[in-house]
Amino acid sequence: MALIVPDLHLLFIMAPHTGCTAIGEVLRDRFGARWVPAEDILRPDGTVRIPRKHTRLPQLLAEGLVTKEQRSGLIVAAGVRNPFDEEVSHYKQRERDYRARRDDPDARRRLAGDRPPPDLKPIDFETWLRRRYVGRPWSRMLGRIPRRPADFTEGADAIIRFERLQSDVDALFARLGVMGGVPIPVVNPTGTREKRPYQEFYTPRAREIVETVFADRIQRYGYTFDPLPQGASPA
């Protein structure tokens, strides 16, 4: 999704797992932000082709939802997060996605059409990463291409790092002429993480996968695999 704030000339790209929900609530409640697109754009079978929530700037431009002329007059902001930490949040999100598909017919129809939700079998983090970004041994033989992570910061003018969210938001608002700071509440935390340090999920192979897949992002934003907090134990 994206949010446009006409009075501030701001387009906020909602990058998942970067605190975007909390920022979005503030933009809508205090500054009159509106969704772009206003609703999910669906395929003929009823599944989501372009989501209202997590869209990227190139998608918005390609679909004409934001014109080049509009974009030239906007500050485009997007969030980013340490990929090592972010991938653990994605891993835990699968449990909530599964429950939504299993328990909510409308959510299942939007996400998967008429397909019934598959059983959610236990899977360790390394195997999940391997299947997501490397593929099973026979995948390439069958012409299946492993997933590539979307870059929600592509084309952005301002970056909000999850690790210093409040200070980066304050800097953005100051750039937009809103002084005095705008507190961002904690919204929609990944509670199933149980506050475990992300490092505890990693094996050497899992770390290697993320380093390879996210090499550009890691280098661009200077992210590292941080040492384990004191008292924590490795996977």
MDAnalysis code that builds the backbone (N, CA, C; Angstrom):
import MDAnalysis as mda
import numpy as np

u = mda.Universe.empty(705, n_residues=235, atom_resindex=np.repeat(np.arange(235), 3), trajectory=True)
u.add_TopologyAttr("name", ["N", "CA", "C"] * 235)
u.add_TopologyAttr("resid", np.arange(1, 236))
u.add_TopologyAttr("resname", ["MET", "ALA", "LEU", "ILE", "VAL", "PRO", "ASP", "LEU", "HIS", "LEU", "LEU", "PHE", "ILE", "MET", "ALA", "PRO", "HIS", "THR", "GLY", "CYS", "THR", "ALA", "ILE", "GLY", "GLU", "VAL", "LEU", "ARG", "ASP", "ARG", "PHE", "GLY", "ALA", "ARG", "TRP", "VAL", "PRO", "ALA", "GLU", "ASP", "ILE", "LEU", "ARG", "PRO", "ASP", "GLY", "THR", "VAL", "ARG", "ILE", "PRO", "ARG", "LYS", "HIS", "THR", "ARG", "LEU", "PRO", "GLN", "LEU", "LEU", "ALA", "GLU", "GLY", "LEU", "VAL", "THR", "LYS", "GLU", "GLN", "ARG", "SER", "GLY", "LEU", "ILE", "VAL", "ALA", "ALA", "GLY", "VAL", "ARG", "ASN", "PRO", "PHE", "ASP", "GLU", "GLU", "VAL", "SER", "HIS", "TYR", "LYS", "GLN", "ARG", "GLU", "ARG", "ASP", "TYR", "ARG", "ALA", "ARG", "ARG", "ASP", "ASP", "PRO", "ASP", "ALA", "ARG", "ARG", "ARG", "LEU", "ALA", "GLY", "ASP", "ARG", "PRO", "PRO", "PRO", "ASP", "LEU", "LYS", "PRO", "ILE", "ASP", "PHE", "GLU", "THR", "TRP", "LEU", "ARG", "ARG", "ARG", "TYR", "VAL", "GLY", "ARG", "PRO", "TRP", "SER", "ARG", "MET", "LEU", "GLY", "ARG", "ILE", "PRO", "ARG", "ARG", "PRO", "ALA", "ASP", "PHE", "THR", "GLU", "GLY", "ALA", "ASP", "ALA", "ILE", "ILE", "ARG", "PHE", "GLU", "ARG", "LEU", "GLN", "SER", "ASP", "VAL", "ASP", "ALA", "LEU", "PHE", "ALA", "ARG", "LEU", "GLY", "VAL", "MET", "GLY", "GLY", "VAL", "PRO", "ILE", "PRO", "VAL", "VAL", "ASN", "PRO", "THR", "GLY", "THR", "ARG", "GLU", "LYS", "ARG", "PRO", "TYR", "GLN", "GLU", "PHE", "TYR", "THR", "PRO", "ARG", "ALA", "ARG", "GLU", "ILE", "VAL", "GLU", "THR", "VAL", "PHE", "ALA", "ASP", "ARG", "ILE", "GLN", "ARG", "TYR", "GLY", "TYR", "THR", "PHE", "ASP", "PRO", "LEU", "PRO", "GLN", "GLY", "ALA", "SER", "PRO", "ALA"])
u.atoms.positions = np.array([
    [0.839, -1.152, 0.000],
    [0.000, 0.000, 0.000],
    [0.874, 1.201, 0.000],
    [0.209, 2.290, -0.294],
    [0.854, 3.577, -0.146],
    [-0.181, 4.544, 0.388],
    [0.296, 5.597, 1.007],
    [-0.557, 6.658, 1.501],
    [-0.078, 7.973, 0.906],
    [-1.017, 8.766, 0.426],
    [-0.666, 10.074, -0.096],
    [-1.252, 11.121, 0.842],
    [-0.436, 12.129, 1.156],
    [-0.851, 13.213, 2.043],
    [-0.755, 14.501, 1.238],
    [-1.849, 14.913, 0.597],
    [-1.781, 16.069, -0.300],
    [-1.255, 17.333, 0.356],
    [-1.682, 17.617, 1.600],
    [-1.272, 18.857, 2.248],
    [0.222, 18.906, 2.533],
    [0.840, 17.732, 2.704],
    [2.271, 17.671, 2.978],
    [3.094, 17.338, 1.732],
    [2.404, 17.061, 0.622],
    [3.092, 16.628, -0.606],
    [3.971, 15.408, -0.320],
    [3.371, 14.459, 0.382],
    [4.077, 13.250, 0.815],
    [3.401, 12.016, 0.238],
    [4.211, 11.089, -0.264],
    [3.755, 9.749, -0.623],
    [4.540, 8.778, 0.239],
    [3.817, 8.034, 1.075],
    [4.459, 7.099, 2.000],
    [4.244, 5.677, 1.507],
    [5.340, 5.002, 1.179],
    [5.303, 3.613, 0.723],
    [5.307, 2.702, 1.939],
    [4.316, 1.822, 2.023],
    [4.142, 0.971, 3.198],
    [4.944, -0.322, 3.043],
    [6.163, -0.304, 3.441],
    [7.007, -1.499, 3.385],
    [6.683, -2.399, 4.572],
    [6.386, -3.678, 4.345],
    [5.983, -4.546, 5.450],
    [7.093, -4.731, 6.477],
    [6.679, -4.865, 7.730],
    [7.572, -5.154, 8.855],
    [8.579, -4.028, 9.118],
    [8.205, -2.805, 8.811],
    [9.107, -1.676, 9.060],
    [8.462, -0.606, 9.939],
    [7.355, -0.934, 10.607],
    [6.646, 0.052, 11.405],
    [5.668, 0.874, 10.596],
    [5.362, 0.425, 9.387],
    [4.526, 1.232, 8.487],
    [3.102, 1.393, 8.997],
    [2.568, 0.390, 9.691],
    [1.195, 0.485, 10.181],
    [1.047, 1.634, 11.171],
    [2.005, 1.749, 12.082],
    [1.953, 2.820, 13.075],
    [2.089, 4.183, 12.420],
    [3.031, 4.314, 11.502],
    [3.208, 5.590, 10.801],
    [1.958, 5.914, 9.988],
    [1.406, 4.899, 9.326],
    [0.219, 5.106, 8.517],
    [-0.968, 5.593, 9.329],
    [-1.146, 5.064, 10.536],
    [-2.249, 5.507, 11.379],
    [-2.116, 6.985, 11.719],
    [-0.891, 7.411, 12.019],
    [-0.665, 8.815, 12.337],
    [-0.944, 9.687, 11.113],
    [-0.492, 9.253, 9.948],
    [-0.709, 10.035, 8.735],
    [-2.198, 10.163, 8.409],
    [-2.954, 9.102, 8.636],
    [-4.387, 9.161, 8.339],
    [-5.156, 9.951, 9.394],
    [-4.818, 9.738, 10.675],
    [-5.566, 10.389, 11.755],
    [-5.252, 11.880, 11.873],
    [-4.012, 12.243, 11.653],
    [-3.618, 13.633, 11.909],
    [-3.455, 14.473, 10.649],
    [-3.179, 13.824, 9.523],
    [-2.819, 14.606, 8.344],
    [-3.687, 14.303, 7.117],
    [-4.757, 13.538, 7.304],
    [-5.701, 13.308, 6.221],
    [-5.175, 12.474, 5.076],
    [-4.269, 11.548, 5.353],
    [-3.728, 10.685, 4.303],
    [-4.821, 9.788, 3.734],
    [-4.687, 9.441, 2.457],
    [-5.629, 8.517, 1.834],
    [-4.862, 7.423, 1.101],
    [-5.517, 6.276, 0.956],
    [-4.893, 5.112, 0.347],
    [-4.710, 5.290, -1.153],
    [-3.606, 4.753, -1.653],
    [-3.368, 4.653, -3.099],
    [-2.840, 3.244, -3.379],
    [-3.636, 2.397, -4.055],
    [-5.016, 2.616, -4.518],
    [-5.995, 2.606, -3.350],
    [-7.223, 3.081, -3.594],
    [-8.217, 3.160, -2.526],
    [-8.634, 1.773, -2.054],
    [-8.615, 0.797, -2.941],
    [-8.953, -0.591, -2.620],
    [-7.998, -1.516, -3.355],
    [-7.948, -2.780, -2.911],
    [-7.150, -3.769, -3.633],
    [-7.596, -3.826, -5.095],
    [-6.635, -3.961, -5.991],
    [-6.950, -4.179, -7.408],
    [-6.892, -5.677, -7.652],
    [-8.004, -6.242, -8.126],
    [-8.148, -7.693, -8.196],
    [-7.960, -8.225, -9.606],
    [-7.609, -9.505, -9.683],
    [-7.598, -10.243, -10.945],
    [-9.023, -10.706, -11.249],
    [-9.251, -11.212, -12.456],
    [-10.599, -11.716, -12.778],
    [-11.081, -12.805, -11.829],
    [-10.148, -13.590, -11.251],
    [-10.579, -14.659, -10.348],
    [-10.813, -14.170, -8.921],
    [-10.660, -12.875, -8.696],
    [-10.934, -12.322, -7.380],
    [-9.751, -12.226, -6.456],
    [-8.593, -12.763, -6.846],
    [-7.398, -12.649, -6.027],
    [-6.742, -11.283, -6.242],
    [-5.895, -10.904, -5.300],
    [-5.305, -9.569, -5.316],
    [-4.160, -9.493, -6.319],
    [-4.258, -8.557, -7.244],
    [-3.160, -8.292, -8.184],
    [-2.254, -7.172, -7.672],
    [-2.857, -6.096, -7.208],
    [-2.106, -5.001, -6.595],
    [-2.776, -4.699, -5.259],
    [-2.080, -4.919, -4.153],
    [-2.708, -4.720, -2.847],
    [-2.813, -3.241, -2.495],
    [-3.818, -2.926, -1.704],
    [-3.943, -1.558, -1.226],
    [-2.802, -1.228, -0.263],
    [-2.365, -2.233, 0.474],
    [-1.445, -1.924, 1.570],
    [0.010, -1.893, 1.143],
    [0.519, -2.949, 0.551],
    [1.961, -3.029, 0.297],
    [2.250, -2.930, -1.202],
    [2.271, -1.714, -1.698],
    [2.628, -1.471, -3.089],
    [3.941, -0.707, -3.135],
    [4.586, -0.759, -4.290],
    [5.857, -0.060, -4.484],
    [5.669, 1.081, -5.484],
    [6.562, 2.048, -5.414],
    [6.459, 3.208, -6.295],
    [6.417, 2.810, -7.775],
    [7.292, 1.916, -8.270],
    [7.201, 1.537, -9.688],
    [5.840, 0.973, -10.073],
    [5.194, 0.212, -9.170],
    [3.853, -0.305, -9.449],
    [2.854, 0.836, -9.592],
    [2.926, 1.797, -8.693],
    [1.986, 2.909, -8.720],
    [2.142, 3.722, -10.003],
    [3.384, 3.920, -10.418],
    [3.632, 4.669, -11.652],
    [3.179, 3.871, -12.875],
    [3.493, 2.576, -12.895],
    [3.132, 1.743, -14.048],
    [1.625, 1.651, -14.229],
    [0.882, 1.645, -13.127],
    [-0.573, 1.529, -13.196],
    [-1.257, 2.876, -13.380],
    [-0.482, 3.971, -13.359],
    [-1.079, 5.291, -13.480],
    [-1.787, 5.753, -12.226],
    [-1.556, 5.052, -11.100],
    [-2.161, 5.459, -9.832],
    [-1.489, 6.718, -9.292],
    [-0.230, 6.883, -9.653],
    [0.505, 8.125, -9.426],
    [1.145, 8.488, -10.756],
    [0.881, 9.683, -11.260],
    [1.468, 10.093, -12.541],
    [2.878, 10.627, -12.324],
    [3.640, 10.684, -13.403],
    [4.993, 11.241, -13.311],
    [4.944, 12.696, -12.878],
    [3.931, 13.409, -13.320],
    [3.793, 14.804, -12.924],
    [3.506, 14.916, -11.426],
    [2.629, 14.058, -10.920],
    [2.355, 14.057, -9.478],
    [3.607, 13.712, -8.693],
    [4.313, 12.666, -9.174],
    [5.492, 12.218, -8.439],
    [6.539, 13.325, -8.322],
    [6.666, 14.156, -9.347],
    [7.676, 15.208, -9.328],
    [7.429, 16.234, -8.235],
    [6.182, 16.321, -7.767],
    [5.862, 17.278, -6.714],
    [5.740, 16.659, -5.339],
    [6.149, 15.400, -5.196],
    [6.000, 14.687, -3.930],
    [7.356, 14.329, -3.321],
    [7.391, 14.261, -2.007],
    [8.467, 13.590, -1.293],
    [8.017, 12.151, -1.072],
    [8.782, 11.207, -1.567],
    [8.445, 9.789, -1.409],
    [9.285, 9.215, -0.271],
    [8.625, 8.669, 0.736],
    [9.310, 8.082, 1.891],
    [8.971, 6.606, 1.995],
    [9.922, 5.817, 2.466],
    [9.708, 4.375, 2.627],
    [10.561, 3.873, 3.780],
    [10.100, 2.797, 4.383],
    [10.833, 2.199, 5.493],
    [11.750, 1.081, 5.041],
    [12.743, 0.807, 5.864],
    [13.669, -0.299, 5.620],
    [14.044, -0.895, 6.972],
    [14.433, -2.161, 6.947],
    [14.776, -2.865, 8.191],
    [15.934, -3.807, 7.921],
    [16.730, -4.052, 8.928],
    [17.823, -5.006, 8.803],
    [17.270, -6.337, 8.268],
    [17.730, -6.775, 7.098],
    [17.166, -8.008, 6.520],
    [17.274, -9.225, 7.429],
    [18.326, -9.308, 8.240],
    [18.466, -10.452, 9.130],
    [17.313, -10.491, 10.134],
    [16.915, -9.336, 10.621],
    [15.796, -9.220, 11.548],
    [14.462, -9.339, 10.818],
    [14.356, -8.692, 9.678],
    [13.102, -8.668, 8.925],
    [12.672, -10.056, 8.491],
    [13.620, -10.891, 8.066],
    [13.241, -12.218, 7.588],
    [12.665, -13.090, 8.691],
    [13.105, -12.884, 9.926],
    [12.514, -13.619, 11.033],
    [11.058, -13.195, 11.219],
    [10.778, -11.898, 11.061],
    [9.389, -11.431, 11.154],
    [8.524, -12.044, 10.049],
    [9.068, -12.130, 8.827],
    [8.333, -12.777, 7.736],
    [8.068, -14.246, 8.059],
    [9.057, -14.907, 8.626],
    [8.943, -16.320, 8.984],
    [7.801, -16.538, 9.975],
    [7.717, -15.678, 10.984],
    [6.661, -15.812, 11.978],
    [5.303, -15.365, 11.433],
    [5.317, -14.462, 10.446],
    [4.074, -13.983, 9.857],
    [3.293, -15.107, 9.185],
    [4.001, -16.131, 8.698],
    [3.332, -17.216, 7.991],
    [2.264, -17.871, 8.866],
    [2.464, -17.887, 10.183],
    [1.479, -18.486, 11.066],
    [0.187, -17.668, 11.063],
    [0.309, -16.332, 11.097],
    [-0.881, -15.489, 11.079],
    [-1.572, -15.547, 9.709],
    [-0.770, -15.575, 8.641],
    [-1.354, -15.692, 7.300],
    [-2.133, -16.988, 7.170],
    [-1.570, -18.064, 7.702],
    [-2.250, -19.359, 7.618],
    [-3.585, -19.316, 8.364],
    [-3.582, -18.743, 9.565],
    [-4.825, -18.674, 10.333],
    [-5.878, -17.842, 9.602],
    [-5.420, -16.763, 8.951],
    [-6.366, -15.924, 8.204],
    [-6.995, -16.709, 7.057],
    [-6.181, -17.460, 6.325],
    [-6.707, -18.240, 5.200],
    [-7.612, -19.366, 5.688],
    [-7.271, -19.934, 6.840],
    [-8.050, -21.058, 7.380],
    [-9.383, -20.601, 7.959],
    [-9.368, -19.473, 8.686],
    [-10.522, -19.090, 9.493],
    [-11.392, -18.006, 8.871],
    [-10.895, -17.284, 7.879],
    [-11.635, -16.161, 7.309],
    [-11.863, -16.415, 5.815],
    [-13.077, -16.794, 5.418],
    [-13.342, -17.096, 4.000],
    [-13.025, -15.924, 3.074],
    [-13.323, -14.711, 3.509],
    [-13.054, -13.548, 2.659],
    [-11.557, -13.361, 2.452],
    [-10.778, -13.521, 3.535],
    [-9.328, -13.398, 3.413],
    [-8.773, -14.500, 2.519],
    [-9.291, -15.717, 2.662],
    [-8.817, -16.823, 1.835],
    [-9.127, -16.569, 0.359],
    [-10.320, -16.018, 0.079],
    [-10.707, -15.751, -1.293],
    [-9.799, -14.692, -1.917],
    [-9.451, -13.655, -1.143],
    [-8.588, -12.589, -1.672],
    [-7.165, -13.074, -1.887],
    [-6.690, -13.930, -0.987],
    [-5.290, -14.342, -1.034],
    [-5.061, -15.535, -1.946],
    [-6.011, -16.444, -2.006],
    [-5.760, -17.702, -2.709],
    [-6.886, -18.148, -3.616],
    [-7.881, -17.308, -3.821],
    [-8.988, -17.720, -4.678],
    [-9.766, -18.857, -4.052],
    [-10.072, -19.876, -4.840],
    [-10.871, -20.996, -4.357],
    [-10.035, -22.135, -3.776],
    [-8.712, -21.941, -3.771],
    [-7.856, -23.008, -3.248],
    [-7.992, -23.112, -1.734],
    [-8.150, -24.314, -1.199],
    [-8.209, -24.461, 0.259],
    [-6.830, -24.217, 0.859],
    [-6.769, -23.732, 2.100],
    [-5.458, -23.489, 2.710],
    [-4.724, -24.801, 2.943],
    [-3.457, -24.881, 2.580],
    [-2.704, -26.112, 2.844],
    [-2.416, -26.247, 4.331],
    [-2.123, -27.459, 4.742],
    [-1.736, -27.663, 6.133],
    [-0.443, -26.910, 6.415],
    [-0.379, -26.284, 7.585],
    [0.829, -25.578, 7.988],
    [1.717, -26.557, 8.755],
    [2.660, -27.133, 8.054],
    [3.536, -28.113, 8.678],
    [4.705, -27.411, 9.362],
    [5.174, -27.950, 10.471],
    [6.324, -27.337, 11.147],
    [7.521, -27.269, 10.206],
    [8.207, -26.152, 10.233],
    [9.379, -25.971, 9.383],
    [10.357, -25.065, 10.100],
    [11.605, -25.435, 10.101],
    [12.600, -24.607, 10.773],
    [12.969, -23.422, 9.892],
    [13.580, -22.428, 10.490],
    [13.849, -21.162, 9.808],
    [14.777, -21.344, 8.604],
    [15.814, -22.143, 8.751],
    [16.740, -22.339, 7.636],
    [16.033, -22.972, 6.441],
    [15.227, -23.999, 6.690],
    [14.512, -24.657, 5.595],
    [13.541, -23.696, 4.929],
    [12.850, -22.885, 5.736],
    [11.926, -21.884, 5.187],
    [12.669, -20.900, 4.284],
    [13.818, -20.420, 4.731],
    [14.617, -19.509, 3.908],
    [15.064, -20.186, 2.617],
    [15.486, -21.423, 2.725],
    [15.988, -22.143, 1.551],
    [14.886, -22.324, 0.522],
    [13.702, -22.691, 0.964],
    [12.588, -22.882, 0.037],
    [12.126, -21.552, -0.558],
    [12.219, -20.504, 0.214],
    [11.752, -19.181, -0.211],
    [12.689, -18.548, -1.234],
    [14.004, -18.677, -1.008],
    [14.968, -17.932, -1.811],
    [15.930, -18.796, -2.626],
    [16.006, -20.069, -2.328],
    [16.914, -20.952, -3.065],
    [16.125, -21.964, -3.877],
    [15.100, -22.537, -3.264],
    [14.270, -23.521, -3.959],
    [14.696, -24.939, -3.638],
    [13.802, -25.859, -3.861],
    [14.125, -27.269, -3.685],
    [15.029, -27.717, -4.838],
    [15.752, -28.835, -4.668],
    [16.698, -29.263, -5.710],
    [16.076, -29.393, -7.098],
    [14.811, -29.790, -7.158],
    [14.168, -30.000, -8.463],
    [13.448, -28.750, -8.990],
    [13.471, -27.660, -8.221],
    [12.694, -26.476, -8.607],
    [13.104, -25.932, -9.966],
    [14.403, -25.753, -10.164],
    [14.869, -25.164, -11.423],
    [14.603, -26.093, -12.597],
    [14.645, -27.417, -12.351],
    [14.341, -28.366, -13.415],
    [12.904, -28.204, -13.894],
    [12.024, -27.780, -12.981],
    [10.616, -27.591, -13.316],
    [10.327, -26.163, -13.766],
    [11.386, -25.354, -13.880],
    [11.206, -23.982, -14.338],
    [10.711, -23.032, -13.277],
    [10.790, -23.419, -12.018],
    [10.329, -22.557, -10.939],
    [11.474, -21.640, -10.496],
    [11.181, -20.365, -10.418],
    [12.185, -19.376, -10.039],
    [11.976, -19.008, -8.580],
    [13.009, -19.115, -7.753],
    [12.847, -18.738, -6.335],
    [12.439, -17.275, -6.198],
    [11.759, -16.985, -5.117],
    [11.297, -15.637, -4.829],
    [12.479, -14.671, -4.707],
    [12.290, -13.447, -5.164],
    [13.261, -12.397, -4.980],
    [12.608, -11.308, -4.147],
    [13.283, -10.792, -3.142],
    [12.638, -9.815, -2.259],
    [12.344, -8.499, -2.967],
    [11.168, -7.963, -2.721],
    [10.797, -6.673, -3.305],
    [11.549, -5.553, -2.589],
    [11.962, -4.562, -3.361],
    [12.658, -3.408, -2.790],
    [11.659, -2.257, -2.685],
    [11.119, -2.056, -1.499],
    [10.128, -1.010, -1.296],
    [10.749, 0.380, -1.218],
    [12.059, 0.463, -1.148],
    [12.711, 1.771, -1.094],
    [13.080, 2.290, -2.481],
    [12.813, 1.515, -3.531],
    [13.184, 1.944, -4.876],
    [12.508, 3.269, -5.225],
    [13.309, 4.260, -5.578],
    [12.786, 5.558, -5.969],
    [12.446, 6.487, -4.826],
    [12.687, 6.069, -3.581],
    [12.320, 6.894, -2.426],
    [13.295, 8.053, -2.239],
    [12.765, 9.156, -1.746],
    [13.577, 10.337, -1.434],
    [14.027, 10.349, 0.017],
    [13.267, 9.692, 0.879],
    [13.577, 9.665, 2.311],
    [13.404, 8.244, 2.824],
    [14.358, 7.795, 3.622],
    [14.351, 6.438, 4.166],
    [14.125, 6.498, 5.670],
    [13.202, 5.673, 6.144],
    [12.940, 5.561, 7.587],
    [13.405, 4.195, 8.047],
    [14.466, 4.168, 8.808],
    [14.992, 2.894, 9.302],
    [14.173, 2.432, 10.511],
    [13.781, 1.188, 10.491],
    [13.011, 0.619, 11.590],
    [13.775, 0.751, 12.909],
    [15.079, 0.629, 12.840],
    [15.906, 0.629, 14.046],
    [15.978, 2.005, 14.708],
    [15.661, 3.051, 13.990],
    [15.648, 4.402, 14.567],
    [14.403, 5.130, 14.053],
    [13.278, 4.426, 14.131],
    [12.049, 4.874, 13.493],
    [11.643, 6.279, 13.924],
    [11.583, 6.529, 15.230],
    [11.083, 7.825, 15.686],
    [11.960, 8.983, 15.221],
    [13.263, 8.837, 15.314],
    [14.137, 9.944, 14.914],
    [14.073, 10.185, 13.407],
    [13.945, 9.125, 12.622],
    [13.846, 9.303, 11.177],
    [12.500, 9.909, 10.785],
    [11.439, 9.528, 11.495],
    [10.137, 10.141, 11.245],
    [10.178, 11.626, 11.579],
    [10.807, 11.974, 12.703],
    [10.921, 13.383, 13.079],
    [11.681, 14.169, 12.013],
    [12.744, 13.560, 11.484],
    [13.519, 14.238, 10.435],
    [12.679, 14.425, 9.179],
    [11.854, 13.416, 8.839],
    [10.988, 13.530, 7.670],
    [9.980, 14.657, 7.851],
    [9.317, 14.707, 9.003],
    [8.329, 15.751, 9.229],
    [8.969, 17.135, 9.253],
    [10.173, 17.238, 9.807],
    [10.863, 18.529, 9.767],
    [11.124, 18.939, 8.325],
    [11.487, 17.982, 7.477],
    [11.698, 18.256, 6.055],
    [10.416, 18.731, 5.392],
    [9.280, 18.229, 5.887],
    [7.979, 18.594, 5.327],
    [7.411, 19.867, 5.950],
    [8.147, 20.420, 6.914],
    [7.695, 21.661, 7.549],
    [6.846, 21.470, 8.776],
    [6.781, 20.233, 9.294],
    [6.023, 19.948, 10.515],
    [7.027, 19.846, 11.653],
    [7.065, 20.857, 12.500],
    [8.065, 20.916, 13.554],
    [7.479, 20.426, 14.888],
    [8.349, 20.108, 15.810],
    [7.925, 19.748, 17.157],
    [7.827, 18.263, 17.417],
    [8.037, 17.431, 16.393],
    [7.995, 15.989, 16.593],
    [6.588, 15.426, 16.528],
    [6.470, 14.223, 16.002],
    [5.187, 13.529, 15.881],
    [5.375, 12.128, 16.454],
    [4.897, 11.871, 17.688],
    [5.099, 10.551, 18.297],
    [4.447, 9.436, 17.485],
    [5.171, 8.346, 17.317],
    [4.656, 7.171, 16.605],
    [4.385, 6.069, 17.624],
    [3.146, 5.594, 17.735],
    [2.829, 4.547, 18.706],
    [3.325, 3.186, 18.237],
    [3.350, 2.240, 19.158],
    [3.675, 0.854, 18.803],
    [2.382, 0.185, 18.360],
    [2.345, -0.265, 17.112],
    [1.147, -0.864, 16.539],
    [1.523, -2.156, 15.829],
    [0.691, -3.201, 16.004],
    [0.835, -4.430, 15.230],
    [2.210, -5.077, 15.358],
    [2.736, -5.267, 16.604],
    [4.023, -5.950, 16.741],
    [3.900, -7.417, 16.389],
    [4.986, -8.028, 15.978],
    [4.966, -9.468, 15.672],
    [5.053, -10.227, 16.990],
    [3.909, -10.351, 17.655],
    [3.897, -10.903, 18.999],
    [4.406, -12.328, 19.076],
    [4.231, -13.096, 17.996],
    [4.653, -14.489, 18.045],
    [6.166, -14.638, 18.138],
    [6.901, -13.533, 17.955],
    [8.349, -13.617, 18.109],
    [8.734, -13.881, 19.556],
    [7.838, -13.502, 20.503],
    [8.106, -13.651, 21.920],
    [9.406, -12.968, 22.304],
    [9.710, -11.887, 21.591],
    [10.869, -11.046, 21.880],
    [12.190, -11.809, 21.821],
    [12.226, -12.907, 21.104],
    [13.496, -13.624, 20.932],
    [14.399, -12.829, 20.016],
    [15.675, -12.709, 20.319],
    [16.592, -12.025, 19.405],
    [16.619, -12.756, 18.064],
    [16.662, -12.003, 16.992],
    [16.622, -12.640, 15.675],
    [17.792, -13.584, 15.472],
    [18.924, -13.291, 16.117],
    [20.118, -14.116, 15.932],
    [19.884, -15.559, 16.356],
    [18.954, -15.770, 17.296],
    [18.702, -17.128, 17.791],
    [18.080, -18.029, 16.727],
    [17.519, -17.452, 15.682],
    [16.880, -18.246, 14.631],
    [17.888, -18.725, 13.583],
    [19.085, -18.189, 13.600],
    [20.009, -18.393, 12.482],
    [20.994, -19.528, 12.700],
    [21.140, -20.321, 11.640],
    [22.248, -21.251, 11.485],
    [23.251, -20.600, 10.531],
    [24.464, -21.128, 10.423],
    [25.402, -20.555, 9.442],
    [24.843, -20.528, 8.024],
    [24.112, -21.585, 7.621],
    [23.554, -21.620, 6.267],
    [22.459, -20.567, 6.092],
    [21.620, -20.406, 7.117],
    [20.570, -19.390, 7.036],
    [21.176, -18.001, 6.887],
    [22.220, -17.737, 7.625],
    [22.883, -16.436, 7.523],
    [23.471, -16.236, 6.127],
    [24.048, -17.285, 5.574],
    [24.631, -17.203, 4.236],
    [23.565, -16.872, 3.185],
    [22.374, -17.471, 3.327],
    [21.294, -17.210, 2.363],
    [20.907, -15.742, 2.388],
    [20.700, -15.192, 3.579],
    [20.285, -13.787, 3.688],
    [21.403, -12.871, 3.192],
    [22.638, -13.191, 3.514],
    [23.755, -12.366, 3.041],
    [23.808, -12.329, 1.514],
    [23.489, -13.439, 0.887],
    [23.528, -13.512, -0.580],
    [22.338, -12.805, -1.215],
    [21.144, -13.126, -0.733],
    [19.921, -12.603, -1.340],
    [19.799, -11.090, -1.138],
    [20.216, -10.617, 0.016],
    [20.062, -9.202, 0.354],
    [21.387, -8.443, 0.296],
    [22.333, -8.946, -0.474],
    [23.664, -8.336, -0.495],
    [23.612, -6.852, -0.834],
    [22.824, -6.500, -1.843],
    [22.743, -5.091, -2.245],
    [22.172, -4.229, -1.133],
    [21.101, -4.682, -0.516],
    [20.463, -3.894, 0.544],
    [21.363, -3.779, 1.772],
    [22.033, -4.870, 2.108],
    [22.933, -4.859, 3.254],
    [24.050, -3.847, 3.031],
    [24.601, -3.841, 1.833],
    [25.673, -2.898, 1.526],
    [25.156, -1.464, 1.459],
    [23.996, -1.272, 0.816],
    [23.454, 0.070, 0.615],
    [23.168, 0.766, 1.943],
    [22.644, 0.022, 2.913],
    [22.244, 0.632, 4.174],
    [23.177, 0.297, 5.336],
    [24.239, -0.423, 5.056],
    [25.236, -0.696, 6.078],
    [24.772, -1.627, 7.181],
    [23.872, -2.549, 6.859],
    [23.384, -3.470, 7.878],
    [24.407, -4.578, 8.140],
    [24.359, -5.107, 9.344],
    [25.248, -6.195, 9.748],
    [24.453, -7.230, 10.536],
    [25.050, -8.399, 10.685],
    [24.495, -9.422, 11.565],
    [25.054, -9.135, 12.953],
    [24.244, -8.552, 13.809],
    [24.728, -8.059, 15.096],
    [25.059, -9.213, 16.036],
    [25.960, -8.981, 16.997],
    [26.253, -10.013, 17.999],
    [25.009, -10.339, 18.814],
    [24.943, -11.552, 19.304],
    [23.834, -11.939, 20.163],
    [23.828, -11.096, 21.432],
    [22.648, -10.680, 21.889],
    [22.583, -9.991, 23.176],
    [23.105, -10.890, 24.294],
    [23.627, -10.287, 25.300],
    [24.203, -11.061, 26.405],
    [23.145, -11.944, 27.032],
    [23.492, -13.203, 27.251],
    [22.580, -14.153, 27.862],
    [21.781, -14.975, 26.882],
    [21.770, -14.581, 25.600],
    [21.044, -15.347, 24.584],
    [21.924, -16.472, 24.074],
    [21.297, -17.482, 23.480],
    [22.037, -18.622, 22.955],
    [21.795, -18.764, 21.460],
    [22.808, -19.159, 20.687],
    [22.632, -19.306, 19.239],
    [21.756, -20.491, 18.911],
    [21.246, -20.501, 17.650],
    [20.386, -21.593, 17.190],
    [21.164, -22.888, 17.133],
])
